[in-house]
Amino acid sequence: MKTVFKVIALSTIIASATGCVSYNMSQPSAPIDSQVKADLKADVAVGEAISGQSSVNVLFGVFKFGGDSQFADGVSYGGQSSGGLGGLGLDPVAAVKSAAAFKAVKASGADLIVAPRYEVTEEDYFVFKKVSVTVKGNKGSIRSIR
């Protein structure tokens, strides 16, 4: 019995003297903030009024269906888009704005939309949501770039 007690006591001492160790080496970091500037001037001819419309259905705030499959890429809309999910690619408003801009530019043969104005309509039924966007602006055609 003394031998069993000695083994248990020795095991307890060894277990309490040793333990798990984790190391965390933190590295101070700073975001990289760079700006690219090009001294280019574009000569844009402003034409008639153009518009485009797109809509999408959203189920449970995640699953998009019934929308367009062509979008204008690289368009900055400014401001915060609704939903806060833009970083994950789940923001339906940004996608519908991009599709409406694509339709307006494609249908009019423009190079860009001058002074675009977006009218966003959201019909939210808790589980189901319909997002519709109409973009209106003027046709912009690039004559030359210097």
N, C-alpha and C positions, 0 to 999 in steps of 0.2 A: 504494500500500500504506500509505503514511503517512497518507493521508486516511481510509482505513478504520480504521486503528488509532486515530486521533484521534476519530473518530465513536464507536467502541466505548468508548474511555476516557471520553469526555464522557458517553455514555449510562450508563455504570457509576457515574460520580460523581453524576449527577442522580438515578439510581435509589436510590443509597445515602443521598443527602441528604434525599430525601423518603420518606414512609412513610404507613402507615395510622394514623389517630388515632381513638380511641373515647373518648367522654366518658360518665361515669357519675355522675349526680347522685343521691346517696342522701338520702332524707328520713327523719329519725327519726320513728318512729311508736309509738303505744301502743295496745293493744287497748281498745275501748270496753266498759266493764263497767257495765251498768245493771241496776237491779232495780226491778221494778214491784210495788208492794204495794197490795192492796185490803183495806180493813177490813171484809170481809164475813164473816159467820158463817152457816154452813149447819147446819140442823137435819136430821140424817140418821137415818132409822129403819133399824135393822139387823134383817134378817130371817133366813130359813132359809139353809142352805148351798146354794151354786150351783157349777157347774163347767162348763168348756168344753174341747174338745180340737181340735187341728189338727195337720196334718203336711204336709211338703213333701219332694220328692225334689230333690237337687242333683247336677248332673253337672259334673265337673271343677272343683268349688268355685265356679262362677259361674252356670251355667244352672239356673234353678229351674223345675220342672214338677210338675203334679199337686197343687198347693196350692190354697188358698182364694182367692177374689177380693174378699172383704169384710174390712175391718180396722178396729180401733178406732184413731182418730187422736188424737194429743196425749197418749198414755199414756206416763208416765215410769216405767221399770222399775227405775231405780237401779242403780248398779254398772256394771262394764264388761261389755258383751256379748261373747260369744265370737267369735273370728275377727278382730277389729279392723277390720272392713270396714264398720262402721256409717256412717261418713262418706260412703261412696260409694253407700250404698243396697244393698250386696251382702250384708249380713249376714242369712243365712236364719233365724237364731234369733230376732232381733227381729221379723221379719215374721210368723213362726209364733206368737210370743207375742201379737202384736197381733191376729191372727186368732182365737186361742183366747179372748182377752178379749172380742172382739166377739161370738163365739158364746155365751159365758156370759151376757153382759149382755142380748143379744137374746132368748135362749130364756127367761130368767127375768123379763123385763120390768123389770129393775133400772135405776137411773140410774148406779150405779157398783158396783164390787166392793170390799167392805170387807176389808182384810187379805188381799190376793191372795197365793197361794203357787204358784209355777211349778215344775212337774216337767219337766225337759228331758231327752230321750233322743236321743242321736245314734248312729246306726249308720253307721260310717265304713268304707268298703271301698276307700279310696284314690282311685279315680276316681269312685265313686258314693257318695252319702251320703243317709241318710234322717233328717230331723229331726222329732221328735214332741214336742209340748208339751201338757200338761194343766194348766189353771189351776183352783184351788179357792179358795173364799173364801165370804163371806157377802153376801147381797143387800143393797144399800144403796139406799134410796129417799129422795130429798130432799123433806122436808116444806115447808120454807120457807128463804129466804135473807134475812138481815137485814144 
